[in-house]
């Protein structure tokens, strides 16, 4: 069973998501994103990235068991 924790993959996915979001915001507006936008993107991405990381962990565990 998957135990939620802060893994390296989850941290890398968050950094990548925030970088992509900040880049798009900066290209569209010419300014850095305000705090409310960072909070909003965090709330939106949390239910997306957490199950994605869990699926990657399960896949990695299965691949390790087969090899």
C-alpha atoms as an extended CHARMM CRD file, in Angstrom:
* protein
*
        67  EXT
         1         1  UNK       CA              0.0000000000        0.0000000000        0.0000000000  PROA      1               0.0000000000
         2         2  UNK       CA              1.2490000000        3.4730000000       -0.8500000000  PROA      2               0.0000000000
         3         3  UNK       CA              2.2550000000        5.6280000000        2.1020000000  PROA      3               0.0000000000
         4         4  UNK       CA              2.1030000000        9.3600000000        1.3400000000  PROA      4               0.0000000000
         5         5  UNK       CA              5.4010000000       11.0760000000        1.9970000000  PROA      5               0.0000000000
         6         6  UNK       CA              7.6170000000       13.7190000000        0.4910000000  PROA      6               0.0000000000
         7         7  UNK       CA              9.6960000000       11.8440000000       -2.0300000000  PROA      7               0.0000000000
         8         8  UNK       CA             12.3190000000       13.2220000000       -4.3480000000  PROA      8               0.0000000000
         9         9  UNK       CA             10.0140000000       12.6540000000       -7.3170000000  PROA      9               0.0000000000
        10        10  UNK       CA              7.2130000000       14.6630000000       -5.7130000000  PROA      10              0.0000000000
        11        11  UNK       CA              9.5420000000       17.5620000000       -4.9250000000  PROA      11              0.0000000000
        12        12  UNK       CA             10.9080000000       17.5480000000       -8.4880000000  PROA      12              0.0000000000
        13        13  UNK       CA              7.3700000000       17.4870000000       -9.9240000000  PROA      13              0.0000000000
        14        14  UNK       CA              6.3530000000       20.4700000000       -7.7490000000  PROA      14              0.0000000000
        15        15  UNK       CA              9.4350000000       22.4680000000       -8.7650000000  PROA      15              0.0000000000
        16        16  UNK       CA              8.7970000000       21.6830000000      -12.4280000000  PROA      16              0.0000000000
        17        17  UNK       CA              5.1070000000       22.6160000000      -12.1530000000  PROA      17              0.0000000000
        18        18  UNK       CA              5.8480000000       25.9180000000      -10.4050000000  PROA      18              0.0000000000
        19        19  UNK       CA              8.5780000000       26.7160000000      -12.9440000000  PROA      19              0.0000000000
        20        20  UNK       CA              6.2680000000       26.0640000000      -15.8960000000  PROA      20              0.0000000000
        21        21  UNK       CA              3.4770000000       28.0810000000      -14.2860000000  PROA      21              0.0000000000
        22        22  UNK       CA              5.8020000000       30.9880000000      -13.4590000000  PROA      22              0.0000000000
        23        23  UNK       CA              7.2630000000       30.9680000000      -16.9640000000  PROA      23              0.0000000000
        24        24  UNK       CA              3.8530000000       31.0310000000      -18.6240000000  PROA      24              0.0000000000
        25        25  UNK       CA              2.6520000000       33.7910000000      -16.3010000000  PROA      25              0.0000000000
        26        26  UNK       CA              5.7970000000       35.8430000000      -16.9610000000  PROA      26              0.0000000000
        27        27  UNK       CA              5.5160000000       35.4020000000      -20.7330000000  PROA      27              0.0000000000
        28        28  UNK       CA              1.8310000000       36.3830000000      -20.6950000000  PROA      28              0.0000000000
        29        29  UNK       CA              2.0370000000       39.3720000000      -18.3470000000  PROA      29              0.0000000000
        30        30  UNK       CA              5.6780000000       40.4360000000      -18.2070000000  PROA      30              0.0000000000
        31        31  UNK       CA              5.6260000000       40.2470000000      -14.3950000000  PROA      31              0.0000000000
        32        32  UNK       CA              6.3080000000       37.5610000000      -11.8220000000  PROA      32              0.0000000000
        33        33  UNK       CA              3.2160000000       35.7910000000      -10.4840000000  PROA      33              0.0000000000
        34        34  UNK       CA              1.6800000000       37.2850000000       -7.3280000000  PROA      34              0.0000000000
        35        35  UNK       CA              1.3000000000       35.2760000000       -4.1290000000  PROA      35              0.0000000000
        36        36  UNK       CA             -2.3980000000       34.5720000000       -4.7180000000  PROA      36              0.0000000000
        37        37  UNK       CA             -1.5350000000       32.9690000000       -8.0690000000  PROA      37              0.0000000000
        38        38  UNK       CA              1.0660000000       30.7020000000       -6.4610000000  PROA      38              0.0000000000
        39        39  UNK       CA             -1.4740000000       29.6480000000       -3.8410000000  PROA      39              0.0000000000
        40        40  UNK       CA             -4.1270000000       29.0260000000       -6.4970000000  PROA      40              0.0000000000
        41        41  UNK       CA             -1.8230000000       26.8980000000       -8.6500000000  PROA      41              0.0000000000
        42        42  UNK       CA             -0.8210000000       24.9060000000       -5.5660000000  PROA      42              0.0000000000
        43        43  UNK       CA             -4.4660000000       24.2050000000       -4.7190000000  PROA      43              0.0000000000
        44        44  UNK       CA             -5.2020000000       23.1820000000       -8.3110000000  PROA      44              0.0000000000
        45        45  UNK       CA             -2.1100000000       21.0040000000       -8.7720000000  PROA      45              0.0000000000
        46        46  UNK       CA             -2.2030000000       19.2000000000       -5.4120000000  PROA      46              0.0000000000
        47        47  UNK       CA             -4.9720000000       16.7470000000       -6.3920000000  PROA      47              0.0000000000
        48        48  UNK       CA             -3.1940000000       16.1600000000       -9.7170000000  PROA      48              0.0000000000
        49        49  UNK       CA              0.4260000000       15.6970000000       -8.6080000000  PROA      49              0.0000000000
        50        50  UNK       CA             -0.1700000000       13.6240000000       -5.4690000000  PROA      50              0.0000000000
        51        51  UNK       CA             -1.9400000000       10.7070000000       -7.2440000000  PROA      51              0.0000000000
        52        52  UNK       CA              0.5430000000       10.9850000000      -10.1190000000  PROA      52              0.0000000000
        53        53  UNK       CA              3.4270000000       10.5210000000       -7.6960000000  PROA      53              0.0000000000
        54        54  UNK       CA              1.6210000000        7.5820000000       -6.0570000000  PROA      54              0.0000000000
        55        55  UNK       CA              1.1430000000        5.9410000000       -9.4590000000  PROA      55              0.0000000000
        56        56  UNK       CA              4.8110000000        6.4280000000      -10.3020000000  PROA      56              0.0000000000
        57        57  UNK       CA              5.8140000000        4.9060000000       -6.9620000000  PROA      57              0.0000000000
        58        58  UNK       CA              3.5830000000        1.8640000000       -7.5470000000  PROA      58              0.0000000000
        59        59  UNK       CA              4.9530000000        1.4510000000      -11.0670000000  PROA      59              0.0000000000
        60        60  UNK       CA              8.5150000000        1.7060000000       -9.8020000000  PROA      60              0.0000000000
        61        61  UNK       CA              7.8140000000       -0.8720000000       -7.0840000000  PROA      61              0.0000000000
        62        62  UNK       CA              6.3000000000       -3.2830000000       -9.6400000000  PROA      62              0.0000000000
        63        63  UNK       CA              9.2050000000       -2.8500000000      -12.0460000000  PROA      63              0.0000000000
        64        64  UNK       CA             11.6720000000       -3.5310000000       -9.2480000000  PROA      64              0.0000000000
        65        65  UNK       CA              9.8180000000       -6.6940000000       -8.2020000000  PROA      65              0.0000000000
        66        66  UNK       CA              9.7860000000       -8.0990000000      -11.7590000000  PROA      66              0.0000000000
        67        67  UNK       CA             13.4630000000       -7.4770000000      -12.5180000000  PROA      67              0.0000000000
